[in-house]
Amino acid sequence: MKKRKIIPVAIALVAVIAVSGVAYAFWTSSGTGSGTGSVANGVSGLVVHQVAPALTAMYPGDVEQTTHVTIENGTTQSVHVTTVSLTSVTTLIAGCTDADFSRGVAVTPWGAGGTDIAAGATTTPAVAGPTIQFFNDPGRSQDACKGAAVTLHFSAS
């Protein structure tokens, strides 16, 4: 009869040990995992407009002139812009090229933090953009640029 009492006690003891092992394993378990997501594509549709005041006529050795710009967000989402750059200068006259002009460095008109431009909005008021200057190259004639209409190409990022 003693064996009959020991067997249930032994089974109960084994059950308690098994359950405590599971509980211990629950609290000390580890694992790994992974997931997926997506990032929106960058937007295109920002347009930088040069606005008043207009630049004065340039000549070799002229002083730097500051451009003034607004940025139009033609996209369907808000964008964050930090810098404005003058990327190139073009004319329709052969012999008058980008090399005839000195472009200033990119500017951060809203400070290092930049600014958010809402979907469909345009920055106001205009901000001071990069500078431009007619480069004085005494080693070659720059007569081709006389009277040239100059187109400035900007970028915003």
Rosetta silent file (secondary structure, phi, psi, omega in degrees, C-alpha in Angstrom):
SEQUENCE: MKKRKIIPVAIALVAVIAVSGVAYAFWTSSGTGSGTGSVANGVSGLVVHQVAPALTAMYPGDVEQTTHVTIENGTTQSVHVTTVSLTSVTTLIAGCTDADFSRGVAVTPWGAGGTDIAAGATTTPAVAGPTIQFFNDPGRSQDACKGAAVTLHFSAS
SCORE:     score description
SCORE:     0.000 S_00000001
   1 L     0.000  -26.712  178.964    0.000    0.000    0.000 S_00000001
   2 H   -66.309  -36.997  179.099    2.895    2.252    0.543 S_00000001
   3 H   -64.452  -33.682  179.907    3.912    1.948   -3.099 S_00000001
   4 H   -66.130  -31.922  178.758    0.435    3.097   -4.123 S_00000001
   5 H   -80.574  -31.565 -178.458    0.898    6.339   -2.208 S_00000001
   6 H   -71.428  -37.901 -177.923    4.438    6.906   -3.472 S_00000001
   7 H   -61.401  -49.547  178.180    3.494    6.595   -7.159 S_00000001
   8 H   -62.844  -36.922  179.127    0.970    9.501   -7.134 S_00000001
   9 H   -66.138  -42.095  179.271    3.406   11.620   -5.119 S_00000001
  10 H   -64.107  -41.842  178.336    6.204   10.794   -7.592 S_00000001
  11 H   -63.765  -42.895  178.972    3.942   11.627  -10.552 S_00000001
  12 H   -62.757  -41.626  179.306    2.937   14.901   -8.890 S_00000001
  13 H   -64.284  -43.105  177.134    6.592   15.742   -8.242 S_00000001
  14 H   -62.623  -41.804  179.179    7.547   15.006  -11.880 S_00000001
  15 H   -62.216  -43.113  179.635    4.618   17.164  -13.053 S_00000001
  16 H   -63.341  -43.092  179.676    5.728   20.072  -10.837 S_00000001
  17 H   -65.133  -42.028 -179.984    9.300   19.814  -12.132 S_00000001
  18 H   -63.633  -45.177 -179.624    8.108   19.649  -15.760 S_00000001
  19 H   -65.212  -41.065  179.925    5.823   22.674  -15.329 S_00000001
  20 H   -67.173  -33.271  175.506    8.551   24.674  -13.610 S_00000001
  21 H   -64.817  -40.705  177.303   10.935   23.815  -16.465 S_00000001
  22 H   -65.722  -44.019  178.812    8.386   25.129  -18.971 S_00000001
  23 H   -63.135  -42.384  178.586    7.886   28.272  -16.880 S_00000001
  24 H   -62.347  -44.741  179.874   11.639   28.737  -16.615 S_00000001
  25 H   -63.801  -36.369  178.334   12.002   28.249  -20.356 S_00000001
  26 H   -61.405  -45.454 -175.687    9.225   30.779  -20.973 S_00000001
  27 H   -78.808  -20.943 -178.006   10.987   33.502  -18.983 S_00000001
  28 H  -112.408   12.781 -177.392   14.484   32.843  -20.294 S_00000001
  29 L   -73.477  161.224  174.568   13.712   32.109  -23.921 S_00000001
  30 L  -142.440  171.470  179.840   15.202   34.052  -26.808 S_00000001
  31 L  -175.474  179.696  177.466   14.689   34.167  -30.541 S_00000001
  32 L  -134.951  168.263  178.365   15.097   36.129  -33.723 S_00000001
  33 L  -167.006  177.158  177.187   12.799   37.356  -36.430 S_00000001
  34 L  -151.263  165.859  178.416   12.509   39.638  -39.394 S_00000001
  35 L  -149.180  176.600  178.783    9.923   41.739  -41.126 S_00000001
  36 L  -130.761  158.629  177.586    9.477   43.734  -44.275 S_00000001
  37 L  -158.619 -174.539  177.467    8.418   47.257  -45.088 S_00000001
  38 L  -144.211  156.427  178.446    8.752   49.790  -47.836 S_00000001
  39 L  -119.267  137.831 -179.863    9.993   53.327  -48.250 S_00000001
  40 L   -64.307  148.661  174.772    8.339   55.818  -50.556 S_00000001
  41 L   -66.670  153.477  173.219   10.234   56.834  -53.672 S_00000001
  42 L   -61.035  155.450 -178.117   11.783   60.268  -53.668 S_00000001
  43 L   -96.245  148.787  168.104    9.524   62.897  -55.171 S_00000001
  44 L  -121.419  153.826 -177.405   10.069   64.852  -58.317 S_00000001
  45 L   128.492    5.728  172.959    8.041   67.886  -59.049 S_00000001
  46 E   -82.468  135.229  178.245    9.876   70.617  -57.154 S_00000001
  47 E  -126.146  126.291  177.214   10.341   73.730  -59.267 S_00000001
  48 E   -97.590  124.518 -179.922   12.702   76.533  -58.288 S_00000001
  49 E  -109.916  129.836  171.267   11.642   79.930  -59.645 S_00000001
  50 E   -81.136  131.993 -176.671   13.949   82.912  -59.828 S_00000001
  51 L  -126.814  177.369 -179.994   11.959   85.958  -58.743 S_00000001
  52 L   -61.009  149.368    6.332   12.463   89.709  -58.280 S_00000001
  53 L   -79.694  146.240 -179.535   14.662   91.526  -57.826 S_00000001
  54 L   -69.623  153.238  175.061   16.045   90.849  -61.287 S_00000001
  55 L   -72.549  148.217  174.626   19.773   90.488  -61.811 S_00000001
  56 L   -84.552  162.231 -179.648   21.535   93.446  -63.386 S_00000001
  57 L   -56.741  134.430 -177.513   23.446   93.056  -66.659 S_00000001
  58 L   -98.622  156.169  177.526   26.685   91.179  -66.021 S_00000001
  59 L  -148.981  160.353 -178.701   30.158   91.840  -67.415 S_00000001
  60 L   -55.729  129.728 -179.864   33.600   90.270  -66.917 S_00000001
  61 L    83.351    3.514  177.810   34.827   90.969  -63.394 S_00000001
  62 L   -55.770  160.087  175.969   31.360   92.064  -62.250 S_00000001
  63 L   -77.504  157.594  175.940   30.505   91.694  -58.543 S_00000001
  64 L   -61.584  143.389  174.397   28.556   88.670  -57.313 S_00000001
  65 E  -120.384  138.695  179.625   24.798   89.035  -57.494 S_00000001
  66 E   -88.623  129.366  174.610   22.417   87.175  -55.195 S_00000001
  67 E   -80.903  159.839  174.496   19.540   85.332  -56.794 S_00000001
  68 E  -128.208  132.427 -171.368   16.133   85.250  -55.125 S_00000001
  69 E  -136.361  157.209  164.483   13.979   82.150  -55.404 S_00000001
  70 E  -123.094  158.342  178.525   10.753   80.467  -54.424 S_00000001
  71 E  -122.514  124.381 -179.772   10.238   76.718  -54.484 S_00000001
  72 E  -100.891  126.815  177.308    7.002   75.252  -55.801 S_00000001
  73 E   -97.509   99.294 -179.198    6.017   71.781  -54.612 S_00000001
  74 L   -89.907   18.531 -178.462    4.013   70.298  -57.471 S_00000001
  75 L   -98.963  178.229  179.901    3.717   66.913  -55.780 S_00000001
  76 L   -99.209   11.760  178.425    0.924   65.312  -53.777 S_00000001
  77 L  -139.700  156.446  177.840    2.991   65.045  -50.609 S_00000001
  78 L   -66.186  145.095  177.267    4.861   67.343  -48.276 S_00000001
  79 E  -128.802  153.477  177.896    8.618   67.649  -48.917 S_00000001
  80 E  -108.933  125.787 -178.592   11.523   68.785  -46.780 S_00000001
  81 E  -120.974  134.205  179.415   14.036   71.112  -48.439 S_00000001
  82 L  -112.924  -45.284 -173.912   17.359   72.155  -46.968 S_00000001
  83 L  -124.904  155.384  173.411   19.502   73.589  -49.766 S_00000001
  84 E  -125.322  130.191 -179.274   19.172   75.497  -53.013 S_00000001
  85 E  -123.310  149.636  170.710   21.923   75.246  -55.633 S_00000001
  86 E   -98.774  104.694 -169.551   22.637   77.004  -58.900 S_00000001
  87 E   -84.883  -31.941  178.190   23.581   73.973  -60.982 S_00000001
  88 E  -164.435  166.439  177.660   24.402   75.537  -64.362 S_00000001
  89 E  -128.500  132.265  178.072   24.122   78.582  -66.578 S_00000001
  90 E  -130.040  156.958  173.095   23.166   78.386  -70.248 S_00000001
  91 L  -138.652  167.771  177.106   22.759   80.796  -73.139 S_00000001
  92 L   -94.903    7.578 -176.255   21.611   80.402  -76.726 S_00000001
  93 L  -104.200  124.377  178.082   24.796   81.997  -78.041 S_00000001
  94 L   -60.258  136.106  178.427   27.645   79.782  -79.257 S_00000001
  95 L    92.465  -12.205  175.370   30.847   80.496  -77.363 S_00000001
  96 L  -109.073  106.407 -170.704   29.115   81.800  -74.232 S_00000001
  97 L  -123.865  178.486  176.472   29.015   78.870  -71.832 S_00000001
  98 H   -54.999  -32.033 -178.854   28.654   77.897  -68.213 S_00000001
  99 H   -65.244  -16.280  178.706   32.442   78.300  -67.887 S_00000001
 100 H   -81.145   -3.875 -175.140   32.003   82.067  -68.295 S_00000001
 101 E  -126.000  145.780  176.423   30.118   82.272  -65.004 S_00000001
 102 E  -106.962  121.955 -179.523   31.041   81.655  -61.409 S_00000001
 103 E  -101.010  135.424  177.156   28.268   80.079  -59.338 S_00000001
 104 L   -71.244  168.729 -179.467   28.189   80.472  -55.569 S_00000001
 105 L   -68.772  161.582  175.912   27.931   77.543  -53.208 S_00000001
 106 L   -58.195  145.113 -179.163   24.617   75.936  -52.319 S_00000001
 107 E  -114.853  156.259  176.114   22.739   77.921  -49.710 S_00000001
 108 L  -117.898   77.457 -171.942   20.566   76.908  -46.764 S_00000001
 109 L   -63.398  -17.104  179.816   18.121   79.823  -46.733 S_00000001
 110 L  -105.697   12.291 -175.680   16.027   78.362  -43.902 S_00000001
 111 L    87.460  175.017 -175.314   18.991   77.432  -41.734 S_00000001
 112 L   -60.141  -25.762 -177.996   20.497   73.995  -41.254 S_00000001
 113 L   -77.834  -14.712 -179.889   17.101   72.512  -40.345 S_00000001
 114 L    72.779 -163.699  179.894   15.538   73.346  -43.712 S_00000001
 115 E  -147.246  154.259  174.737   11.812   73.789  -44.225 S_00000001
 116 E   -97.665  136.749  177.873    8.775   71.684  -45.058 S_00000001
 117 E  -118.527  118.697 -177.651    6.766   72.611  -48.133 S_00000001
 118 L   -64.756  156.710  177.362    3.198   71.318  -48.189 S_00000001
 119 L   -55.678  130.558  177.724    1.823   69.505  -51.238 S_00000001
 120 L    76.619    2.473 -175.816    0.873   72.028  -53.922 S_00000001
 121 L   -97.833  165.151  175.005    2.396   74.958  -51.989 S_00000001
 122 E  -127.560  138.137  179.403    5.077   77.504  -52.854 S_00000001
 123 L   -65.570  137.163  173.634    7.527   78.966  -50.358 S_00000001
 124 L  -142.085  146.164   -6.724    6.843   82.571  -49.510 S_00000001
 125 L   -73.867  177.655  176.611    8.376   84.992  -49.182 S_00000001
 126 L   -61.306  151.267  178.875   11.203   84.504  -51.669 S_00000001
 127 E  -117.809  157.654  176.831   14.541   83.636  -50.109 S_00000001
 128 E   -68.655  125.418  179.736   18.086   84.604  -51.012 S_00000001
 129 E   -99.539 -163.822  179.345   19.491   81.923  -53.277 S_00000001
 130 E   -67.260  164.276  179.587   22.990   81.204  -54.520 S_00000001
 131 E   -95.373  161.540  174.815   25.125   83.911  -56.107 S_00000001
 132 E  -138.958  147.424  178.294   26.258   84.298  -59.714 S_00000001
 133 E  -147.852  141.579  173.521   29.073   86.317  -61.216 S_00000001
 134 E   -74.885  120.608 -176.631   30.414   86.787  -64.732 S_00000001
 135 L   -75.205  131.447  178.536   33.862   85.231  -64.535 S_00000001
 136 L   -90.511  110.515  179.658   36.707   87.437  -65.779 S_00000001
 137 L  -113.860   90.786 -177.044   38.974   85.328  -67.987 S_00000001
 138 L   -66.692  -11.746 -179.258   41.733   87.641  -69.317 S_00000001
 139 L   -81.358   -5.869 -179.778   43.240   84.722  -71.254 S_00000001
 140 L  -153.600  157.814  179.215   40.433   84.623  -73.823 S_00000001
 141 L   -75.947  135.645  176.356   37.840   86.813  -75.433 S_00000001
 142 L  -113.606   22.923 -178.676   34.419   86.660  -73.851 S_00000001
 143 H   -59.543  -25.786 -179.202   32.814   88.829  -76.515 S_00000001
 144 H   -60.672  -24.240 -177.635   30.413   85.988  -77.397 S_00000001
 145 H   -85.188   -6.528 -179.574   28.543   86.707  -74.174 S_00000001
 146 L   -59.137  125.284  177.305   27.796   90.344  -75.035 S_00000001
 147 L    73.456    6.376 -176.908   24.040   90.816  -74.920 S_00000001
 148 L   -70.580  138.778  169.761   23.383   87.124  -74.163 S_00000001
 149 L   -82.499  128.132 -174.479   20.210   86.147  -72.353 S_00000001
 150 L  -106.459  131.097  175.874   21.315   83.923  -69.484 S_00000001
 151 E  -108.581  127.277  179.128   19.228   81.047  -68.137 S_00000001
 152 E   -99.102  134.760  179.859   19.939   79.917  -64.578 S_00000001
 153 E  -113.277  122.146 -176.736   19.261   76.302  -63.621 S_00000001
 154 E  -110.703  161.942  168.537   18.565   75.599  -59.950 S_00000001
 155 E  -139.175  153.620  177.239   18.058   72.530  -57.826 S_00000001
 156 E  -128.849  139.300  178.392   16.562   72.095  -54.383 S_00000001
 157 L  -145.162    0.000    0.000   17.229   69.243  -52.013 S_00000001
